[in-house]
Amino acid sequence: MILDRNDAESIVGTFPTVPDPDSAVVRVYTAGGLEMRYHRNAELLGSDVVIAAPYSLTVHYDGRYVFAVSIERDDLRAISPLIGVPLRELQEEYGVKGFYGEPKISLYGDGEKESLGVYQGMNDEEEIIRFLLSVALDSLDELAEPEEVQKAR
């Protein structure tokens, strides 16, 4: 997904799984007029979502929330009662012992949601931050290096 930041509309209200831009902000970065907020376990804007977003990066430009990239996981505890399948059966189907499916990468922008498939990177948080920043900068065609301007609000 490549976006023109000048024409991009706000993504608030486009999908219930979009991360809340003010929830669980851990760090803030800037690059080329973009403000990028790194979130850990951000709340999502929808009320009836069946995923969790352990890691997200929201991007703001000219006062608008224009882009988000998240590492998302299906929440089997939320899915189980909705589809009437026991949690243990879902865990077997998903091939997991915990309550969440495998981590997947989702992009949000210009009224669209795009999946990049399973996240296969390392679980090191610094590596995850670098990955999310890289995806955001590539998607917004920004060449400047991000500069950290704030930690843990």
Secondary structure, DSSP 8 states (H G I E B T S, - for coil): ----TTT----TTT-TTSB-TTSSEEEEEEETTEEEEEEES--BS-SS--EEEEEEEEEEETTEEEEEEEEEEEBHHHHHHHHT--HHHHHHHHT-SSSB---EEEEEETTEEEEEEE--S-S-HHHHHHHHHHHHHHHTT--S--EEEEE--
